[in-house]
Amino acid sequence: MAEGEAPTGLVTGPGEEKTEAEVDAGFEFAFNNKAFSDRVLRIEVVGTTRKRHRYKAKDNDGEGIDSSCVVMGTPVLRVKTIHVSSVILTARSSFFFKLFSNGAKKSGQRQSKIRIADSEENAFMELLRFMYNGKLRPATESSLLVDILMAADKFDVVSCIKLCTQRLIGQPMTLECAVRCLDLPCSISMAADLSEAAKKFLSERYEKFLLTKFQDELMTIPLTGIVAILSRNHPGVASEESVYDFVLRWAHLQYPNSEERHKILSSSLLPLVTLGRIMTIAILTDQSSCVINYSIKHEHCRGLFPSRSIRSPPFYCAGHGFFLSALAKTEPFNFFGLLIKKLEGNDPLRGTIDYEMEVTARRSSEFASISRRTTTTDIRQAFGCRIPWSEISADDSPFFVDDNLHLRVRIKITPQP
């Protein structure tokens, strides 16, 4: 075989289905066989702390070849030395073509070095074998297939990428596999198909994701999985407030840092929750005083009667989380309430709160105060204002401009010494 010429053929193993991507290269006998090798590949296995980025694979003279691969983690845990054929590996991989071409510049150069994370080790060894025999083991688990797919992408083994994606699409999906398929780089061929299969699996598995039996499992699923579930399933649930509470619980568990949690909630999760779309928030801050602007459509306000409520996305002031609740009540009289409440699970805040609520008036389109108060009790109870329901429900209600209730809330918190 001429150097650079890709091996051809079909699967010849008994009982195996032939596919376009899977071939029998017929060189398995040469794998790690010194007699049929012209190079030594030094594989340094490092710790599992990983990050996908560009790195340089070096020959033993220190010259580097760029490749997108995992290199984070120290120290070197172990070293493997494999005898390889440069002809076979360069026929399958442009990465190895560059690596060995670089080494060939030096007279007598026979050893090249790469580094991989220990979590990639099994997949990389399977990839090396694939480059010799053109096949993957028929019973390869989906989680290992994803690992091999990622390794094939990093080392640019196109035929293995194609075979892995065909296998993954053709076999039953697992939770671990689905979550990982959502994070595949778009550079991988058929990544979109794998992502769609993963989303379908998650939406079907967690069709009723608010059930108690799913809660512990769902709390371990990363952001991409939760987004996939919410984007397909939540319109059919009975209570949008339950979805809102679920999102907050998940975010508090996954993102203990309040600033990071706020960004995730605002950018990725709350836009998927109907409550977040009904009541929009314009300004968020986490200072000792803050100003928050809300907007609620007239039709959503009317839909609250006689005993419903909607919540805003959270906001933070003096390190404590709050949300605005708009509600309708019939006792002691029919009224529309605007209440500020603390987020569930927050520690009680002892101190003084000065707050003011303002709305725009139809006639002037300027903000006018409707409630201004100071509270000095332990801040566990909600605080806010009430408006007679007749003033909210009327077609000519003075509280709505362009069919929206525009509310501005000013809060200043002075903690107790």
Buried (B, 14 or more C-beta within 10 A) or exposed (E): EEEEEEBEEEBEEEEEEEBEBBBBBBBEEBBBBEEBBEBBBBBBBBBEEBEBEEBBBBBBEEBEBEBBBBBBBEEEBEEBEBBBBBBBBBBBBEBBBBBBEBBEEEEEBBEBBBBBBBBBBEBBBBBBBBBBBBBBEEEBEBEBBBBBBBBBBBBBBBBBBBBBBBBBBEEEBBBEBBBBBBBBEEEBEBBEBBBBBBBBBBBEBBBEBBEEEBEEEBEEBEBBBBBBBBBBBBEEBEEBBEBBBBBBBBBBEBBEEBEEBBEBBBEBBBBBBBBBEBBBBEEBBBEEEBBBBBBBBBEBBBEBBEEEBBBBBBBBBBBBBBBBBBBBBEEEEBBBBBBBBBBEEBEEBEBBBBBBBBBBBEEEEEBEEBBEEEEEEEBEEBBBBBBEBEEBBBEEBBBBBEEBBBBBBBBBBBEEE
